[in-house]
Amino acid sequence: MIVVHHLEHSRSQRILWLLEELGLPYEVKHYKRDAKTFLAPPELFKIHPLGKSPVITDGDITVAESGAIIEYLVDKAGGKLRPALGTQAHRDYTYWMHFAEGSAMPFLVMTLIFNKIEQAPVPLLLKPLILPIAKGISGQVKKSFLNPNLERQFKYLDGVLAQQPWFCGADMTAADIMMSFPLEAAMDRAGGAGTFPHMKAFVDRIHAMPTYKKALEVGGPYAYA
């Protein structure tokens, strides 16, 4: 039996959605984030040495990393949600599977970090000294580096989705499930993402899907839906 070691508010939500789409039987083991640090609990280290989610176990097999998990599960389902080899859709599928974490997420993760720097608690007596410096550095990094790169990336993604409903063409694939988290995170972390109508339409469309809603019921708290 496939067991999803599922951390609340995390990328593992898309693994639950994939399993619902594939129709594969599975179980969920839930993990809560630390209330102060928001990090995964130490129990996850028992499953994988890095102690992160998503990770699945399937008998004596353990698979970590979203892309690797998705490929494993798609293989297990006989190739469902993966375009035929040798087609343009399959080449696009490979591209978007790698793009999701390789290109889309780094700028979003950095945005999250710098937002947290601006919001970090500072001792009252040090606030007049430290807070302006921290906000100044963070603001400059976002203005000169992060925001221009995010803007360029959002324009690119919005342009792709203006031409077709899904990232690989007319049909939904597992690459769309892989790309779901970056687009959801963009809507949550980068306010300007909401001004790109085709990105927003994509997120609204997946949120309305019965399989997505079922995965939310199974997964529990998820801040991006």
Secondary structure as GFF3:
##gff-version 3
##sequence-region A 1 225
A	DSSP	beta_strand	2	7	.	.	.	ID=ss1
A	DSSP	alpha_helix	12	22	.	.	.	ID=ss2
A	DSSP	beta_strand	26	31	.	.	.	ID=ss3
A	DSSP	three_ten_helix	42	46	.	.	.	ID=ss4
A	DSSP	beta_strand	55	58	.	.	.	ID=ss5
A	DSSP	beta_strand	61	64	.	.	.	ID=ss6
A	DSSP	alpha_helix	66	76	.	.	.	ID=ss7
A	DSSP	alpha_helix	88	99	.	.	.	ID=ss8
A	DSSP	pi_helix	100	104	.	.	.	ID=ss9
A	DSSP	alpha_helix	105	119	.	.	.	ID=ss10
A	DSSP	three_ten_helix	124	126	.	.	.	ID=ss11
A	DSSP	alpha_helix	127	141	.	.	.	ID=ss12
A	DSSP	pi_helix	142	146	.	.	.	ID=ss13
A	DSSP	alpha_helix	147	163	.	.	.	ID=ss14
A	DSSP	alpha_helix	174	189	.	.	.	ID=ss15
A	DSSP	three_ten_helix	191	195	.	.	.	ID=ss16
A	DSSP	alpha_helix	197	207	.	.	.	ID=ss17
A	DSSP	alpha_helix	210	219	.	.	.	ID=ss18
###
